[in-house]
Amino acid sequence: MNRRNFIKYLSSTALLSLIVPIDLSFGQTASGYKDKVISKFIELILPVNNSAILNIESFKSKLNENLRNNANAEKVIDYGIKFFDHNANLLYQKRQFLQLTKTEQLEIINFTINNTVSLERPDPSRPWTDIRYGKTFFNNLRSFTMHEFYSSSAGWKYLGYDGPPQFKGNLDYTKCSY
C-alpha cells in the first residue's frame, strides 16, 4: 500500500466512524431496560424478601459473564424479554412487563410455564411471539439464579446453614476441637 492509498484509507475510516457509531459495550453489559427486567425476574424467582441479603448486582455480573461464553444466550434473553412484553400488551394492554403489578407478572410467568401454546399464533416475522422463547428464557434464568443463590453465602444464611465446619487450632485428627 502506497502513501496516497494509506491517506485515503485513513480519511475514509475517520468519516465512517463519525457516520456509523459503534457500541463500545457490545457483548459486555445488557441495556438498561434489559437489566431492569432481569433484576425484576431475579426478585420474583428468589424466595428472599430482604434486600440486605440479596445482592442482585452480583447475580447480573455473573450472568453477563456467562453470556460472553454463550453466543445464543443473548438472543434467547432478548426474545424472552420481548415475549413477556408482548404478552403484557396482549393480556393487560401495558407496553412493558415492568408496568404490571406483581400478581399480573406472576400470572404471565405461570401461564408461560404451564402452557405449550402461545396466546396467539406465532408470527415468523416476529419470532419472540413463540412461547418457546419465553419458556427457555425463564427456565434458564431460574436455574442460573437458584444455582448462584444457593451456592453463595447469602443462600446459606437464608437456609440457616453456617457453612462447613471451621476447625480451630491443630488439624491433627486425634486432637480436633470445634
N, C-alpha and C positions, 0 to 999 in steps of 0.2 A: 504494500500500500504506500503510495507516494504522499507527499506532504499535502497536496491540494485535496486529494480524496479524504485524507485524515481530517482536515479542517471542515470539509463538507459533512463528514460523518458526525463530528462533534457538534456543529451548529444544528444539524437536523435532530440529533438526540436531545439537545437542550430545548429546542422548540417543542418536540413531542412530550418531553417531561412536563412542560407547562400546560399542554393541552390535555394530556391523559394523566390524571392524578393516580398515584399508586398508593394502595392501602398498606401502610408500613406494618400494621398489626395483623396482617393476614395470617391465619393459622396459629396465632399466639393467644388471642383473647376473644371471647364472644362479644357480640354487640351489647349495648346497654339494655335493650329490651330482652334479649336472649338471657342475659344474666339475671334480670328480674324474674323471668318466667322460671328459670331453673331454680332460683332461690325459693320461689313460691312452691314449686313441686317438692323440693327438699323439706320445706316446712310441713307440707301436707303428708309426706311419707313418714317422717320420723315421729316417734311417739313422745318426744320431749316438748314440753311447753315452755320450759325455762330457757330463755335465750342466753343466759350466762353459761350454761353447759354447752350449748350448741354453737359451734364456730362454722358458719356457712362459708366463710371465705376460704377456709382450708379445704372444704369439700370442692368448691369451684376451682381452686388452683389444681387440685389433684385430677379433677375432671378434665380441665384444659390440658394437663399433661398427658392424660390418656387419649385425648382427641388428636394430639400430634402424632401418636403412634398408629392410629387407625384412620385410614382415608375415608371410609364410608360412614363413619360415625357422625361427622359434621353434617352430611346430607340427611341422615336419619333424625338428627336433632332439629335441623331446620324444618323438615317436613312434619315432624311430630308437633312442633310448636304451631306451625300453620294449621295442622289438623285440629288442634284444640281451639285455636282462634276461630276457625271455620265453624266448628260445632257450637261455639259460644254464640256466633252470629245466627246460626240456624235455630237453635233452641230458645235463646233468650234475647235475641236482637241486640247483642252487645258486640262491639267491634273486636274486643280483645278478651282473652281468657282472664286476664288480671282484673278486669272490670266487674267480674262476677263475685257474688258472695261466696263464702266458704262452702255452704251447703250446695250451691249450684255447681261449684268447681268439683266437689266430691261426686255429685250426680253424673257429671260428664265423665269423670275418671271411671266410676263404676260401670257406666254404660260401655265404655271402651274396653274395659277388662272382660266383662261378661258376655259381650256380643261378638259375632263374627261378621256381621254385615253393617255397612255404614248407614247413616241416616238417609243418604241419597245415593244414587248410583254414581260410582267413581268416574270421574272425567279424566280421560288420558292426557288432556292438555293441562290439567291441574292434578298432578299425582298425589298431592297431600290430602285429597279428599278420601283416599282409600284408608280404611280402618287399620290396615296392617302397619302403616307408619305410626299411627297413634299408639297401637299396642307395643310395637317394638321400642319406640322411644320411651314409653312409660316403664316397661319391664326392664330395659337396660338401665335406666336411671334409678329405678327402685333397687335392683340388685347391687348396683355400684354404691348407692347411698347406704344400704344396710351393711354391706361389707365394710365400707370405710367407717361407719359409725360404731359397729360392734367390735371392730378391731382396734379402736382408739381408746384412750384412757377415759374420754367422756362417756363412751358407751359402757365401759366397765363400771364407772361411778353410777350411771343410771341403773344398772342391774344390781348394784350393791356389792360388787366384786372388787376387792382391793388390788387385784393383780396377783401374780405369782409370789410365793413367799420369798422374802428378802432375808437372807441369813445374816446374822451378826457375828462378827469375830472370825475365829478359825473355821475353815471348811473341812477340818478333819471329821469324817463321818462318825467317829466314835465319840466326839465331843461337841455335837451340834447344839446350839441354843437358839431358840426362836425369839 
